[in-house]
Amino acid sequence: SAIEDIHPNTMKSSAHSHSSDAGLAVDSSNADSSVETGIVAGDVHEERDEIKEVQKLAKKETSYIRLWRLVVILSLLVTGAVVSTLTFVFLKAEEQDDYVDAVSTFLDSSFSW
């Protein structure tokens, strides 16, 4: 079962003990556990290579994610700076125009008798 595959040492010994006609009990739990788990020396080496490949791929993808995160943050900062600068320039020009209009209106109304 799945639990026996995960923990082969906790298998019930009565399920893996066989009696012979001479009354001797033979425990086959060690042989059964290697067959049940399916791990042999070659599989372990291939599994380690796969783990290294997955870790290598994960590092590569993580670096791409960090790069794109930096690109997004920089683009947000640049966009914010450009919008703020354009807003400041536009409002400064509007304020200058409003000031000129106000002074012109005041001077025209003050001296037009």
KOLVEX-610464 format. One record per residue: residue number from 1; chain; y, z, x of N, C-alpha, C in turn; residue in one letter. Coordinates in steps of 0.001 Angstrom, whole numbers. Each point is the difference from the previous one (the first is absolute). Layout:
BEGIN
<node><k>NUM</k><c>A</c><n_y>Y</n_y><n_z>Z</n_z><n_x>X</n_x><ca_y>Y</ca_y><ca_z>Z</ca_z><ca_x>X</ca_x><c_y>Y</c_y><c_z>Z</c_z><c_x>X</c_x><r>a</r></node>
...
***
This chain:
BEGIN
<node><k>1</k><c>A</c><n_y>-1189</n_y><n_z>0</n_z><n_x>832</n_x><ca_y>1189</ca_y><ca_z>0</ca_z><ca_x>-832</ca_x><c_y>1244</c_y><c_z>0</c_z><c_x>871</c_x><r>s</r></node>
<node><k>2</k><c>A</c><n_y>1185</n_y><n_z>-87</n_z><n_x>-627</n_x><ca_y>1253</ca_y><ca_z>-79</ca_z><ca_x>744</ca_x><c_y>270</c_y><c_z>1291</c_z><c_x>756</c_x><r>a</r></node>
<node><k>3</k><c>A</c><n_y>-349</n_y><n_z>1131</n_z><n_x>-574</n_x><ca_y>229</ca_y><ca_z>1281</ca_z><ca_x>673</ca_x><c_y>-875</c_y><c_z>108</c_z><c_x>1233</c_x><r>i</r></node>
<node><k>4</k><c>A</c><n_y>-1231</n_y><n_z>-478</n_z><n_x>-89</n_x><ca_y>-890</ca_y><ca_z>57</ca_z><ca_x>1158</ca_x><c_y>496</c_y><c_z>-925</c_z><c_x>1092</c_x><r>e</r></node>
<node><k>5</k><c>A</c><n_y>625</n_y><n_z>-1138</n_z><n_x>-348</n_x><ca_y>552</ca_y><ca_z>-907</ca_z><ca_x>1007</ca_x><c_y>1160</c_y><c_z>639</c_z><c_x>732</c_x><r>d</r></node>
<node><k>6</k><c>A</c><n_y>807</n_y><n_z>758</n_z><n_x>-718</n_x><ca_y>1161</ca_y><ca_z>635</ca_z><ca_x>616</ca_x><c_y>-429</c_y><c_z>1189</c_z><c_x>850</c_x><r>i</r></node>
<node><k>7</k><c>A</c><n_y>-892</n_y><n_z>821</n_z><n_x>-515</n_x><ca_y>-442</ca_y><ca_z>1201</ca_z><ca_x>689</ca_x><c_y>-1518</c_y><c_z>-35</c_z><c_x>171</c_x><r>h</r></node>
<node><k>8</k><c>A</c><n_y>-518</n_y><n_z>-708</n_z><n_x>1007</n_x><ca_y>-1454</ca_y><ca_z>-111</ca_z><ca_x>134</ca_x><c_y>-663</c_y><c_z>1323</c_z><c_x>380</c_x><r>p</r></node>
<node><k>9</k><c>A</c><n_y>744</n_y><n_z>944</n_z><n_x>568</n_x><ca_y>-592</ca_y><ca_z>1281</ca_z><ca_x>398</ca_x><c_y>-248</c_y><c_z>919</c_z><c_x>-1187</c_x><r>n</r></node>
<node><k>10</k><c>A</c><n_y>602</n_y><n_z>-287</n_z><n_x>-1133</n_x><ca_y>-147</ca_y><ca_z>870</ca_z><ca_x>-1158</ca_x><c_y>-1060</c_y><c_z>-492</c_z><c_x>-968</c_x><r>t</r></node>
<node><k>11</k><c>A</c><n_y>-808</n_y><n_z>-975</n_z><n_x>424</n_x><ca_y>-1041</ca_y><ca_z>-525</ca_z><ca_x>-884</ca_x><c_y>-1078</c_y><c_z>1063</c_z><c_x>-217</c_x><r>m</r></node>
<node><k>12</k><c>A</c><n_y>-608</n_y><n_z>-62</n_z><n_x>-1143</n_x><ca_y>-1063</ca_y><ca_z>950</ca_z><ca_x>-312</ca_x><c_y>-1222</c_y><c_z>-334</c_z><c_x>841</c_x><r>k</r></node>
<node><k>13</k><c>A</c><n_y>-494</n_y><n_z>987</n_z><n_x>707</n_x><ca_y>-1150</ca_y><ca_z>-250</ca_z><ca_x>870</ca_x><c_y>-1286</c_y><c_z>-192</c_z><c_x>-804</c_x><r>s</r></node>
<node><k>14</k><c>A</c><n_y>-57</n_y><n_z>555</n_z><n_x>-1193</n_x><ca_y>-1222</ca_y><ca_z>-145</ca_z><ca_x>-793</ca_x><c_y>-173</c_y><c_z>-1443</c_z><c_x>-458</c_x><r>s</r></node>
<node><k>15</k><c>A</c><n_y>1080</n_y><n_z>-723</n_z><n_x>-171</n_x><ca_y>-100</ca_y><ca_z>-1393</ca_z><ca_x>-441</ca_x><c_y>-473</c_y><c_z>-894</c_z><c_x>1129</c_x><r>a</r></node>
<node><k>16</k><c>A</c><n_y>166</n_y><n_z>422</n_z><n_x>1265</n_x><ca_y>-355</ca_y><ca_z>-820</ca_z><ca_x>1141</ca_x><c_y>-1202</c_y><c_z>557</c_z><c_x>772</c_x><r>h</r></node>
<node><k>17</k><c>A</c><n_y>-645</n_y><n_z>990</n_z><n_x>-502</n_x><ca_y>-1179</ca_y><ca_z>551</ca_z><ca_x>668</ca_x><c_y>-1238</c_y><c_z>-630</c_z><c_x>-612</c_x><r>s</r></node>
<node><k>18</k><c>A</c><n_y>-929</n_y><n_z>-383</n_z><n_x>855</n_x><ca_y>-1237</ca_y><ca_z>-601</ca_z><ca_x>-462</ca_x><c_y>-1159</c_y><c_z>841</c_z><c_x>537</c_x><r>h</r></node>
<node><k>19</k><c>A</c><n_y>-978</n_y><n_z>183</n_z><n_x>-834</n_x><ca_y>-1169</ca_y><ca_z>774</ca_z><ca_x>424</ca_x><c_y>-1136</c_y><c_z>-951</c_z><c_x>323</c_x><r>s</r></node>
<node><k>20</k><c>A</c><n_y>-691</n_y><n_z>296</n_z><n_x>1056</n_x><ca_y>-1184</ca_y><ca_z>-789</ca_z><ca_x>330</ca_x><c_y>-1237</c_y><c_z>743</c_z><c_x>-485</c_x><r>s</r></node>
<node><k>21</k><c>A</c><n_y>-1165</n_y><n_z>-621</n_z><n_x>104</n_x><ca_y>-1238</ca_y><ca_z>625</ca_z><ca_x>-456</ca_x><c_y>-344</c_y><c_z>1232</c_z><c_x>838</c_x><r>d</r></node>
<node><k>22</k><c>A</c><n_y>487</n_y><n_z>59</n_z><n_x>1237</n_x><ca_y>-327</ca_y><ca_z>1125</ca_z><ca_x>868</ca_x><c_y>878</c_y><c_z>1200</c_z><c_x>-289</c_x><r>a</r></node>
<node><k>23</k><c>A</c><n_y>971</n_y><n_z>-120</n_z><n_x>-902</n_x><ca_y>855</ca_y><ca_z>1128</ca_z><ca_x>-342</ca_x><c_y>1232</c_y><c_z>93</c_z><c_x>879</c_x><r>g</r></node>
<node><k>24</k><c>A</c><n_y>264</n_y><n_z>-997</n_z><n_x>812</n_x><ca_y>1189</ca_y><ca_z>12</ca_z><ca_x>840</ca_x><c_y>1157</c_y><c_z>-666</c_z><c_x>-747</c_x><r>l</r></node>
<node><k>25</k><c>A</c><n_y>1179</n_y><n_z>596</n_z><n_x>65</n_x><ca_y>1180</ca_y><ca_z>-567</ca_z><ca_x>-642</ca_x><c_y>777</c_y><c_z>-814</c_z><c_x>1021</c_x><r>a</r></node>
<node><k>26</k><c>A</c><n_y>321</n_y><n_z>-1219</n_z><n_x>-371</n_x><ca_y>758</ca_y><ca_z>-877</ca_z><ca_x>878</ca_x><c_y>1373</c_y><c_z>-227</c_z><c_x>-636</c_x><r>v</r></node>
<node><k>27</k><c>A</c><n_y>1042</n_y><n_z>366</n_z><n_x>741</n_x><ca_y>1369</ca_y><ca_z>-160</ca_z><ca_x>-507</ca_x><c_y>550</c_y><c_z>-1343</c_z><c_x>475</c_x><r>d</r></node>
<node><k>28</k><c>A</c><n_y>313</n_y><n_z>-878</n_z><n_x>-963</n_x><ca_y>523</ca_y><ca_z>-1320</ca_z><ca_x>336</ca_x><c_y>1485</c_y><c_z>-125</c_z><c_x>-324</c_x><r>s</r></node>
<node><k>29</k><c>A</c><n_y>724</n_y><n_z>1111</n_z><n_x>-108</n_x><ca_y>1414</ca_y><ca_z>-52</ca_z><ca_x>-379</ca_x><c_y>841</c_y><c_z>-677</c_z><c_x>1073</c_x><r>s</r></node>
<node><k>30</k><c>A</c><n_y>-336</n_y><n_z>157</n_z><n_x>1267</n_x><ca_y>778</ca_y><ca_z>-651</ca_z><ca_x>1063</ca_x><c_y>-145</c_y><c_z>-1510</c_z><c_x>-61</c_x><r>n</r></node>
<node><k>31</k><c>A</c><n_y>-1191</n_y><n_z>-496</n_z><n_x>-202</n_x><ca_y>-224</ca_y><ca_z>-1438</ca_z><ca_x>-74</ca_x><c_y>648</c_y><c_z>-574</c_z><c_x>-1252</c_x><r>a</r></node>
<node><k>32</k><c>A</c><n_y>-102</n_y><n_z>716</n_z><n_x>-1123</n_x><ca_y>575</ca_y><ca_z>-482</ca_z><ca_x>-1243</ca_x><c_y>1523</c_y><c_z>-24</c_z><c_x>51</c_x><r>d</r></node>
<node><k>33</k><c>A</c><n_y>627</n_y><n_z>972</n_z><n_x>667</n_x><ca_y>1462</ca_y><ca_z>63</ca_z><ca_x>1</ca_x><c_y>602</c_y><c_z>-1173</c_z><c_x>747</c_x><r>s</r></node>
<node><k>34</k><c>A</c><n_y>-646</n_y><n_z>-476</n_z><n_x>1083</n_x><ca_y>559</ca_y><ca_z>-1145</ca_z><ca_x>709</ca_x><c_y>-174</c_y><c_z>-1275</c_z><c_x>-805</c_x><r>s</r></node>
<node><k>35</k><c>A</c><n_y>-1055</n_y><n_z>-100</n_z><n_x>-755</n_x><ca_y>-212</ca_y><ca_z>-1174</ca_z><ca_x>-844</ca_x><c_y>954</c_y><c_z>28</c_z><c_x>-1184</c_x><r>v</r></node>
<node><k>36</k><c>A</c><n_y>187</n_y><n_z>1176</n_z><n_x>-602</n_x><ca_y>864</ca_y><ca_z>109</ca_z><ca_x>-1174</ca_x><c_y>1453</c_y><c_z>-284</c_z><c_x>338</c_x><r>e</r></node>
<node><k>37</k><c>A</c><n_y>480</n_y><n_z>462</n_z><n_x>1131</n_x><ca_y>1396</ca_y><ca_z>-213</ca_z><ca_x>340</ca_x><c_y>242</c_y><c_z>-1395</c_z><c_x>527</c_x><r>t</r></node>
<node><k>38</k><c>A</c><n_y>-1003</n_y><n_z>-678</n_z><n_x>544</n_x><ca_y>131</ca_y><ca_z>-1369</ca_z><ca_x>467</ca_x><c_y>761</c_y><c_z>-131</c_z><c_x>1298</c_x><r>g</r></node>
<node><k>39</k><c>A</c><n_y>132</n_y><n_z>1063</n_z><n_x>758</n_x><ca_y>755</ca_y><ca_z>-30</ca_z><ca_x>1246</ca_x><c_y>-965</c_y><c_z>-135</c_z><c_x>1158</c_x><r>i</r></node>
<node><k>40</k><c>A</c><n_y>199</n_y><n_z>-1037</n_z><n_x>781</n_x><ca_y>-737</ca_y><ca_z>-176</ca_z><ca_x>1238</ca_x><c_y>1021</c_y><c_z>-197</c_z><c_x>1103</c_x><r>v</r></node>
<node><k>41</k><c>A</c><n_y>-421</n_y><n_z>-45</n_z><n_x>1246</n_x><ca_y>922</ca_y><ca_z>-49</ca_z><ca_x>1126</ca_x><c_y>932</c_y><c_z>-1205</c_z><c_x>-67</c_x><r>a</r></node>
<node><k>42</k><c>A</c><n_y>-491</n_y><n_z>-1168</n_z><n_x>-355</n_x><ca_y>838</ca_y><ca_z>-1200</ca_z><ca_x>-90</ca_x><c_y>1030</c_y><c_z>96</c_z><c_x>-1104</c_x><r>g</r></node>
<node><k>43</k><c>A</c><n_y>-403</n_y><n_z>590</n_z><n_x>-1132</n_x><ca_y>920</ca_y><ca_z>158</ca_z><ca_x>-1122</ca_x><c_y>1148</c_y><c_z>928</c_z><c_x>363</c_x><r>d</r></node>
<node><k>44</k><c>A</c><n_y>-281</n_y><n_z>1040</n_z><n_x>758</n_x><ca_y>1036</ca_y><ca_z>953</ca_z><ca_x>391</ca_x><c_y>1035</c_y><c_z>-708</c_z><c_x>868</c_x><r>v</r></node>
<node><k>45</k><c>A</c><n_y>-455</n_y><n_z>-831</n_z><n_x>936</n_x><ca_y>928</ca_y><ca_z>-727</ca_z><ca_x>878</ca_x><c_y>858</c_y><c_z>-969</c_z><c_x>-811</c_x><r>h</r></node>
<node><k>46</k><c>A</c><n_y>-628</n_y><n_z>-735</n_z><n_x>-931</n_x><ca_y>745</ca_y><ca_z>-937</ca_z><ca_x>-841</ca_x><c_y>983</c_y><c_z>743</c_z><c_x>-892</c_x><r>e</r></node>
<node><k>47</k><c>A</c><n_y>-401</n_y><n_z>1164</n_z><n_x>-488</n_x><ca_y>868</ca_y><ca_z>792</ca_z><ca_x>-863</ca_x><c_y>1222</c_y><c_z>473</c_z><c_x>781</c_x><r>e</r></node>
<node><k>48</k><c>A</c><n_y>-191</n_y><n_z>404</n_z><n_x>1263</n_x><ca_y>1130</ca_y><ca_z>414</ca_z><ca_x>827</ca_x><c_y>944</c_y><c_z>-1165</c_z><c_x>252</c_x><r>r</r></node>
<node><k>49</k><c>A</c><n_y>-551</n_y><n_z>-1205</n_z><n_x>236</n_x><ca_y>838</ca_y><ca_z>-1178</ca_z><ca_x>199</ca_x><c_y>805</c_y><c_z>-306</c_z><c_x>-1253</c_x><r>d</r></node>
<node><k>50</k><c>A</c><n_y>-643</n_y><n_z>138</n_z><n_x>-1165</n_x><ca_y>707</ca_y><ca_z>-246</ca_z><ca_x>-1255</ca_x><c_y>1108</c_y><c_z>1017</c_z><c_x>-201</c_x><r>e</r></node>
<node><k>51</k><c>A</c><n_y>-258</n_y><n_z>1242</n_z><n_x>345</n_x><ca_y>1015</ca_y><ca_z>1045</ca_z><ca_x>-136</ca_x><c_y>1179</c_y><c_z>-310</c_z><c_x>908</c_x><r>i</r></node>
<node><k>52</k><c>A</c><n_y>-281</n_y><n_z>-419</n_z><n_x>1228</n_x><ca_y>1086</ca_y><ca_z>-351</ca_z><ca_x>924</ca_x><c_y>794</c_y><c_z>-1193</c_z><c_x>-515</c_x><r>k</r></node>
<node><k>53</k><c>A</c><n_y>-695</n_y><n_z>-985</n_z><n_x>-573</n_x><ca_y>682</ca_y><ca_z>-1159</ca_z><ca_x>-565</ca_x><c_y>907</c_y><c_z>402</c_z><c_x>-1156</c_x><r>e</r></node>
<node><k>54</k><c>A</c><n_y>-510</n_y><n_z>868</n_z><n_x>-847</n_x><ca_y>789</ca_y><ca_z>454</ca_z><ca_x>-1145</ca_x><c_y>1209</c_y><c_z>794</c_z><c_x>490</c_x><r>v</r></node>
<node><k>55</k><c>A</c><n_y>-196</n_y><n_z>854</n_z><n_x>1006</n_x><ca_y>1115</ca_y><ca_z>770</ca_z><ca_x>539</ca_x><c_y>1036</c_y><c_z>-914</c_z><c_x>646</c_x><r>q</r></node>
<node><k>56</k><c>A</c><n_y>-457</n_y><n_z>-1026</n_z><n_x>705</n_x><ca_y>904</ca_y><ca_z>-962</ca_z><ca_x>626</ca_x><c_y>806</c_y><c_z>-741</c_z><c_x>-1063</c_x><r>k</r></node>
<node><k>57</k><c>A</c><n_y>-681</n_y><n_z>-444</n_z><n_x>-1049</n_x><ca_y>673</ca_y><ca_z>-687</ca_z><ca_x>-1097</ca_x><c_y>995</c_y><c_z>928</c_z><c_x>-701</c_x><r>l</r></node>
<node><k>58</k><c>A</c><n_y>-383</n_y><n_z>1253</n_z><n_x>-187</n_x><ca_y>894</ca_y><ca_z>968</ca_z><ca_x>-649</ca_x><c_y>1255</c_y><c_z>229</c_z><c_x>839</c_x><r>a</r></node>
<node><k>59</k><c>A</c><n_y>-154</n_y><n_z>95</n_z><n_x>1319</n_x><ca_y>1166</ca_y><ca_z>174</ca_z><ca_x>877</ca_x><c_y>921</c_y><c_z>-1209</c_z><c_x>-83</c_x><r>k</r></node>
<node><k>60</k><c>A</c><n_y>-580</n_y><n_z>-1188</n_z><n_x>-25</n_x><ca_y>780</ca_y><ca_z>-1233</ca_z><ca_x>-76</ca_x><c_y>771</c_y><c_z>-53</c_z><c_x>-1318</c_x><r>k</r></node>
<node><k>61</k><c>A</c><n_y>-681</n_y><n_z>304</n_z><n_x>-1091</n_x><ca_y>655</ca_y><ca_z>-14</ca_z><ca_x>-1304</ca_x><c_y>1073</c_y><c_z>1077</c_z><c_x>-95</c_x><r>e</r></node>
<node><k>62</k><c>A</c><n_y>-254</n_y><n_z>1156</n_z><n_x>605</n_x><ca_y>989</ca_y><ca_z>1075</ca_z><ca_x>0</ca_x><c_y>1250</c_y><c_z>-430</c_z><c_x>754</c_x><r>t</r></node>
<node><k>63</k><c>A</c><n_y>-177</n_y><n_z>-704</n_z><n_x>1120</n_x><ca_y>1168</ca_y><ca_z>-460</ca_z><ca_x>751</ca_x><c_y>783</c_y><c_z>-1032</c_z><c_x>-814</c_x><r>s</r></node>
<node><k>64</k><c>A</c><n_y>-706</n_y><n_z>-880</n_z><n_x>-730</n_x><ca_y>691</ca_y><ca_z>-960</ca_z><ca_x>-866</ca_x><c_y>772</c_y><c_z>723</c_z><c_x>-1104</c_x><r>y</r></node>
<node><k>65</k><c>A</c><n_y>-603</n_y><n_z>1010</n_z><n_x>-572</n_x><ca_y>674</ca_y><ca_z>759</ca_z><ca_x>-1056</ca_x><c_y>1241</c_y><c_z>682</c_z><c_x>550</c_x><r>i</r></node>
<node><k>66</k><c>A</c><n_y>-94</n_y><n_z>585</n_z><n_x>1181</n_x><ca_y>1173</ca_y><ca_z>639</ca_z><ca_x>617</ca_x><c_y>1089</c_y><c_z>-1023</c_z><c_x>283</c_x><r>r</r></node>
<node><k>67</k><c>A</c><n_y>-383</n_y><n_z>-1180</n_z><n_x>481</n_x><ca_y>975</ca_y><ca_z>-1051</ca_z><ca_x>275</ca_x><c_y>717</c_y><c_z>-412</c_z><c_x>-1288</c_x><r>l</r></node>
<node><k>68</k><c>A</c><n_y>-756</n_y><n_z>-247</n_z><n_x>-1060</n_x><ca_y>617</ca_y><ca_z>-415</ca_z><ca_x>-1256</ca_x><c_y>834</c_y><c_z>1113</c_z><c_x>-620</c_x><r>w</r></node>
<node><k>69</k><c>A</c><n_y>-423</n_y><n_z>1237</n_z><n_x>189</n_x><ca_y>798</ca_y><ca_z>1130</ca_z><ca_x>-487</ca_x><c_y>1346</c_y><c_z>13</c_z><c_x>716</c_x><r>r</r></node>
<node><k>70</k><c>A</c><n_y>-19</n_y><n_z>-241</n_z><n_x>1310</n_x><ca_y>1236</ca_y><ca_z>-57</ca_z><ca_x>780</ca_x><c_y>869</c_y><c_z>-1168</c_z><c_x>-454</c_x><r>l</r></node>
<node><k>71</k><c>A</c><n_y>-616</n_y><n_z>-1166</n_z><n_x>-239</n_x><ca_y>751</ca_y><ca_z>-1165</ca_z><ca_x>-468</ca_x><c_y>664</c_y><c_z>290</c_z><c_x>-1349</c_x><r>v</r></node>
<node><k>72</k><c>A</c><n_y>-726</n_y><n_z>632</n_z><n_x>-910</n_x><ca_y>563</ca_y><ca_z>313</ca_z><ca_x>-1321</ca_x><c_y>1150</c_y><c_z>996</c_z><c_x>129</c_x><r>v</r></node>
<node><k>73</k><c>A</c><n_y>-185</n_y><n_z>1039</n_z><n_x>810</n_x><ca_y>1060</ca_y><ca_z>1009</ca_z><ca_x>171</ca_x><c_y>1240</c_y><c_z>-634</c_z><c_x>617</c_x><r>i</r></node>
<node><k>74</k><c>A</c><n_y>-191</n_y><n_z>-820</n_z><n_x>1037</n_x><ca_y>1145</ca_y><ca_z>-660</ca_z><ca_x>634</ca_x><c_y>700</c_y><c_z>-952</c_z><c_x>-962</c_x><r>l</r></node>
<node><k>75</k><c>A</c><n_y>-770</n_y><n_z>-741</n_z><n_x>-790</n_x><ca_y>634</ca_y><ca_z>-917</ca_z><ca_x>-953</ca_x><c_y>775</c_y><c_z>771</c_z><c_x>-1070</c_x><r>s</r></node>
<node><k>76</k><c>A</c><n_y>-521</n_y><n_z>1140</n_z><n_x>-427</n_x><ca_y>742</ca_y><ca_z>825</ca_z><ca_x>-961</ca_x><c_y>1292</c_y><c_z>536</c_z><c_x>612</c_x><r>l</r></node>
<node><k>77</k><c>A</c><n_y>-81</n_y><n_z>434</n_z><n_x>1250</n_x><ca_y>1199</ca_y><ca_z>508</ca_z><ca_x>673</ca_x><c_y>1038</c_y><c_z>-1106</c_z><c_x>199</c_x><r>l</r></node>
<node><k>78</k><c>A</c><n_y>-437</n_y><n_z>-1169</n_z><n_x>436</n_x><ca_y>923</ca_y><ca_z>-1123</ca_z><ca_x>208</ca_x><c_y>614</c_y><c_z>-432</c_z><c_x>-1329</c_x><r>v</r></node>
<node><k>79</k><c>A</c><n_y>-826</n_y><n_z>-97</n_z><n_x>-1032</n_x><ca_y>512</ca_y><ca_z>-379</ca_z><ca_x>-1316</ca_x><c_y>1026</c_y><c_z>1018</c_z><c_x>-499</c_x><r>t</r></node>
<node><k>80</k><c>A</c><n_y>-306</n_y><n_z>1274</n_z><n_x>172</n_x><ca_y>942</ca_y><ca_z>1046</ca_z><ca_x>-410</ca_x><c_y>1308</c_y><c_z>-76</c_z><c_x>768</c_x><r>g</r></node>
<node><k>81</k><c>A</c><n_y>-84</n_y><n_z>-263</n_z><n_x>1311</n_x><ca_y>1214</ca_y><ca_z>-102</ca_z><ca_x>814</ca_x><c_y>831</c_y><c_z>-1209</c_z><c_x>-403</c_x><r>a</r></node>
<node><k>82</k><c>A</c><n_y>-653</n_y><n_z>-1129</n_z><n_x>-251</n_x><ca_y>725</ca_y><ca_z>-1214</ca_z><ca_x>-393</ca_x><c_y>666</c_y><c_z>192</c_z><c_x>-1366</c_x><r>v</r></node>
<node><k>83</k><c>A</c><n_y>-735</n_y><n_z>550</n_z><n_x>-956</n_x><ca_y>567</ca_y><ca_z>227</ca_z><ca_x>-1334</ca_x><c_y>1158</c_y><c_z>981</c_z><c_x>71</c_x><r>v</r></node>
<node><k>84</k><c>A</c><n_y>-154</n_y><n_z>1060</n_z><n_x>767</n_x><ca_y>1082</ca_y><ca_z>978</ca_z><ca_x>136</ca_x><c_y>1232</c_y><c_z>-618</c_z><c_x>652</c_x><r>s</r></node>
<node><k>85</k><c>A</c><n_y>-199</n_y><n_z>-800</n_z><n_x>1038</n_x><ca_y>1124</ca_y><ca_z>-633</ca_z><ca_x>695</ca_x><c_y>721</c_y><c_z>-979</c_z><c_x>-925</c_x><r>t</r></node>
<node><k>86</k><c>A</c><n_y>-766</n_y><n_z>-837</n_z><n_x>-697</n_x><ca_y>629</ca_y><ca_z>-958</ca_z><ca_x>-917</ca_x><c_y>739</c_y><c_z>711</c_z><c_x>-1131</c_x><r>l</r></node>
<node><k>87</k><c>A</c><n_y>-567</n_y><n_z>1062</n_z><n_x>-507</n_x><ca_y>665</ca_y><ca_z>774</ca_z><ca_x>-1053</ca_x><c_y>1300</c_y><c_z>598</c_z><c_x>518</c_x><r>t</r></node>
<node><k>88</k><c>A</c><n_y>-38</n_y><n_z>545</n_z><n_x>1209</n_x><ca_y>1206</ca_y><ca_z>585</ca_z><ca_x>597</ca_x><c_y>1082</c_y><c_z>-1056</c_z><c_x>180</c_x><r>f</r></node>
<node><k>89</k><c>A</c><n_y>-378</n_y><n_z>-1164</n_z><n_x>553</n_x><ca_y>979</ca_y><ca_z>-1068</ca_z><ca_x>230</ca_x><c_y>586</c_y><c_z>-483</c_z><c_x>-1320</c_x><r>v</r></node>
<node><k>90</k><c>A</c><n_y>-837</n_y><n_z>-224</n_z><n_x>-1007</n_x><ca_y>481</ca_y><ca_z>-454</ca_z><ca_x>-1296</ca_x><c_y>932</c_y><c_z>1023</c_z><c_x>-636</c_x><r>f</r></node>
<node><k>91</k><c>A</c><n_y>-407</n_y><n_z>1268</n_z><n_x>7</n_x><ca_y>834</ca_y><ca_z>1033</ca_z><ca_x>-621</ca_x><c_y>1295</c_y><c_z>220</c_z><c_x>772</c_x><r>l</r></node>
<node><k>92</k><c>A</c><n_y>-33</n_y><n_z>-157</n_z><n_x>1316</n_x><ca_y>1223</ca_y><ca_z>139</ca_z><ca_x>798</ca_x><c_y>986</c_y><c_z>-1105</c_z><c_x>-358</c_x><r>k</r></node>
<node><k>93</k><c>A</c><n_y>-506</n_y><n_z>-1226</n_z><n_x>-158</n_x><ca_y>866</ca_y><ca_z>-1113</ca_z><ca_x>-389</ca_x><c_y>563</c_y><c_z>207</c_z><c_x>-1400</c_x><r>a</r></node>
<node><k>94</k><c>A</c><n_y>-829</n_y><n_z>472</n_z><n_x>-920</n_x><ca_y>459</ca_y><ca_z>286</ca_z><ca_x>-1358</ca_x><c_y>1072</c_y><c_z>1091</c_z><c_x>2</c_x><r>e</r></node>
<node><k>95</k><c>A</c><n_y>-231</n_y><n_z>1031</n_z><n_x>796</n_x><ca_y>966</ca_y><ca_z>1096</ca_z><ca_x>73</ca_x><c_y>1331</c_y><c_z>-503</c_z><c_x>567</c_x><r>e</r></node>
<node><k>96</k><c>A</c><n_y>-79</n_y><n_z>-854</n_z><n_x>1023</n_x><ca_y>1216</ca_y><ca_z>-569</ca_z><ca_x>589</ca_x><c_y>746</c_y><c_z>-833</c_z><c_x>-1036</c_x><r>q</r></node>
<node><k>97</k><c>A</c><n_y>-727</n_y><n_z>-822</n_z><n_x>-751</n_x><ca_y>636</ca_y><ca_z>-817</ca_z><ca_x>-1046</ca_x><c_y>617</c_y><c_z>878</c_z><c_x>-1083</c_x><r>d</r></node>
<node><k>98</k><c>A</c><n_y>-697</n_y><n_z>1045</n_z><n_x>-412</n_x><ca_y>526</ca_y><ca_z>911</ca_z><ca_x>-1017</ca_x><c_y>1264</c_y><c_z>692</c_z><c_x>502</c_x><r>d</r></node>
<node><k>99</k><c>A</c><n_y>26</n_y><n_z>382</n_z><n_x>1271</n_x><ca_y>1170</ca_y><ca_z>666</ca_z><ca_x>581</ca_x><c_y>1202</c_y><c_z>-949</c_z><c_x>13</c_x><r>y</r></node>
<node><k>100</k><c>A</c><n_y>-239</n_y><n_z>-1243</n_z><n_x>435</n_x><ca_y>1088</ca_y><ca_z>-984</ca_z><ca_x>47</ca_x><c_y>527</c_y><c_z>-254</c_z><c_x>-1406</c_x><r>v</r></node>
<node><k>101</k><c>A</c><n_y>-898</n_y><n_z>-134</n_z><n_x>-972</n_x><ca_y>428</ca_y><ca_z>-225</ca_z><ca_x>-1387</ca_x><c_y>797</c_y><c_z>1190</c_z><c_x>-534</c_x><r>d</r></node>
<node><k>102</k><c>A</c><n_y>-446</n_y><n_z>1216</n_z><n_x>307</n_x><ca_y>686</ca_y><ca_z>1201</ca_z><ca_x>-492</ca_x><c_y>1393</c_y><c_z>112</c_z><c_x>605</c_x><r>a</r></node>
<node><k>103</k><c>A</c><n_y>116</n_y><n_z>-246</n_z><n_x>1302</n_x><ca_y>1309</ca_y><ca_z>92</ca_z><ca_x>654</ca_x><c_y>918</c_y><c_z>-1105</c_z><c_x>-505</c_x><r>v</r></node>
<node><k>104</k><c>A</c><n_y>-519</n_y><n_z>-1194</n_z><n_x>-170</n_x><ca_y>821</ca_y><ca_z>-1105</ca_z><ca_x>-508</ca_x><c_y>498</c_y><c_z>295</c_z><c_x>-1404</c_x><r>s</r></node>
<node><k>105</k><c>A</c><n_y>-889</n_y><n_z>522</n_z><n_x>-836</n_x><ca_y>381</ca_y><ca_z>339</ca_z><ca_x>-1370</ca_x><c_y>1046</c_y><c_z>1108</c_z><c_x>0</c_x><r>t</r></node>
<node><k>106</k><c>A</c><n_y>-146</n_y><n_z>996</n_z><n_x>841</n_x><ca_y>967</ca_y><ca_z>1113</ca_z><ca_x>78</ca_x><c_y>1352</c_y><c_z>-512</c_z><c_x>490</c_x><r>f</r></node>
<node><k>107</k><c>A</c><n_y>-9</n_y><n_z>-819</n_z><n_x>1049</n_x><ca_y>1271</ca_y><ca_z>-496</ca_z><ca_x>532</ca_x><c_y>677</c_y><c_z>-929</c_z><c_x>-991</c_x><r>l</r></node>
<node><k>108</k><c>A</c><n_y>-764</n_y><n_z>-841</n_z><n_x>-707</n_x><ca_y>589</ca_y><ca_z>-897</ca_z><ca_x>-975</ca_x><c_y>593</c_y><c_z>788</c_z><c_x>-1172</c_x><r>d</r></node>
<node><k>109</k><c>A</c><n_y>-685</n_y><n_z>1054</n_z><n_x>-430</n_x><ca_y>512</ca_y><ca_z>766</ca_z><ca_x>-1134</ca_x><c_y>1153</c_y><c_z>915</c_z><c_x>416</c_x><r>s</r></node>
<node><k>110</k><c>A</c><n_y>63</n_y><n_z>404</n_z><n_x>1244</n_x><ca_y>1030</ca_y><ca_z>906</ca_z><ca_x>456</ca_x><c_y>1333</c_y><c_z>-737</c_z><c_x>196</c_x><r>s</r></node>
<node><k>111</k><c>A</c><n_y>-46</n_y><n_z>-1204</n_z><n_x>451</n_x><ca_y>1234</ca_y><ca_z>-697</ca_z><ca_x>344</ca_x><c_y>379</c_y><c_z>-1101</c_z><c_x>-1006</c_x><r>f</r></node>
<node><k>112</k><c>A</c><n_y>-671</n_y><n_z>-56</n_z><n_x>-1087</n_x><ca_y>358</ca_y><ca_z>-1042</ca_z><ca_x>-991</ca_x><c_y>810</c_y><c_z>633</c_z><c_x>-1118</c_x><r>s</r></node>
<node><k>113</k><c>A</c><n_y>1289</n_y><n_z>85</n_z><n_x>170</n_x><ca_y>833</ca_y><ca_z>572</ca_z><ca_x>-1043</ca_x><c_y>725</c_y><c_z>-1018</c_z><c_x>-684</c_x><r>w</r></node>
***
